[in-house]
Amino acid sequence: MGLVRAHASATRGLSADLLEEHGLTLNDYECLLRLTHAEGGQLRRVDLSRELLLTPSGITRLLEGLERAGYVERKNCDADARVAYAVLTQAGAEKLKQARRSHVASVREQFGARLSDEELATLASLLARLEAQANDEKEGACTVE
């Protein structure tokens, strides 16, 4: 129960800060961040939905808002009409750059006020381990033996 409440509190606070300062939700921010790190600034929409842990309809709603704002463009695949990409625009890269500094400060403020440097390092290590395990399980689920 503590994990669920801590997650809800952290995401609510971080999202509220991003929304107030930059007009972005936490999901918007993470979407732009993932596209920034993707090769060519683009990902298949289905892959992006998996990375963001969103349903197909959830990623559609998220990307529609980012497209209206001019931060992301939809690009169809010439070779396969079933495939569509989310492509980061220059405006999206600039928006992320503007939001990054204040978002990182917000994360530091929210967690640094409650945890010591040692506790933060431990938390980061534990979260990295859980993320790596989740990624291993996700990759293993697709493997046929």
N, C-alpha and C positions, 0 to 999 in steps of 0.2 A: 504494500500500500504506500509505503514511503517513497518508493521509486516513482510510482504513478503520480503522486502528488508533487514531488520535486520536479518531475518532467513538465507537468502541466503549469506549475508556477513559473519555471524558467522560460518555457516557450511563450507563455502569455506575456511576460515582462519584456522579453527580447523582441517579440513581434510588435508589441505596443510602441516600443522605442523606435523601431524601424519605420513603422507606419507614421508616427508623429513627425519624425525628422525627414523621412525620404519617400513616404507614400508607398512603401513596400511591406509586404508581409514577410514573415520568416521563410515561408515556402518560396515566395518570389525571389528573395535574396539567395537562398540555396540553389534555386534553379539557375539564376544568372551565374553563380559561382561555379556550378558544375559545367555549364556551357563554356565558361572562361577556360577551364582546365581541359576541356575536350579538344581532340584534334580538329583543327579548322574551325573551332568555336561552334561546333554543331554535333548533335546527337539525334539518333532516331527517337521519335517521340515515345515509342514503346520502351526503349532503353531508359530514357529519362524518367518515365513514370516508375519504372522499377527502382531506379536510383533514389528517387524522392519518396518511395513507398506510397505512391498514389494509384488509385484505380484509373482505368482508361478515361472515365468521365471526369475524374478529378484533375488529371493532367490536361484534359481539353479545356476545362474551366480556367485553370491556372494560366495556360498558354494564351488563351483568348485575351485575358486581361493584360498580359505582357505584350502581346501583339498590338492591342489597341494603344498602349502607351508608347509603342515604337521600340521596345527593348529587345524583342525577339521577332523573327520572321519565320513563316512556314515555307518550307521548300519541299516540293514533291520530288520523288526519285524518278528519273527518266527511265531507268531500267525496270522498275517495278512499281506500278501504280498504287499498290497496297501500302507502300512505304512512304512516310513523310518525316521530314527532319525539322527540328527546332534549331534555328540558327541565331546566334547572338549578333545583334546589330552594334554599330559603333555607339549609338545612344545607350544601349544596354550595358556595354563595357564601361562607359563613362558613369552611368548611374551606379554600377557596382563599385567603381573606384571611389565615388563620393560617399557611398554608404559604408564601405568597408571600415574606414577609420573609426567612425562613431559606433559601428556595430561591435567591433573588437573592444572598444572602450566600455561599451555597455556590458559585454560578457565579463570583462575584467572587474567591472564595478559590482555586478550581480554576484559573481562567485568569489572575487577577492575580498569582499566585505564579510563573507561568511566562513571562508576557509583560509588556512595558512598556506604559505608557498609550498611546504612539504605536502600538505593535504591536496593541493591543486595538482602537484606532480603525480601523486598516487592516483587521484581521480582520472587524470589524463591517461595514465598507463592502463588502468582498469578498463576505461572506455575503449581504448585502442584494442585491447585484447578481446573485448566483447564484439567489437566491430569486425575484427579479423575472423573470429569464429563464425559470425553471421555470414560473412562473405564466403568462407569455406563451405558452410552448409548450403548456401545458395548455389555455388558452383557444383557441389556434389549432387545436388538434387537433379541437375540436368544431365548427369553422367549416366550412360547406359553401359552396363557391364555384361 
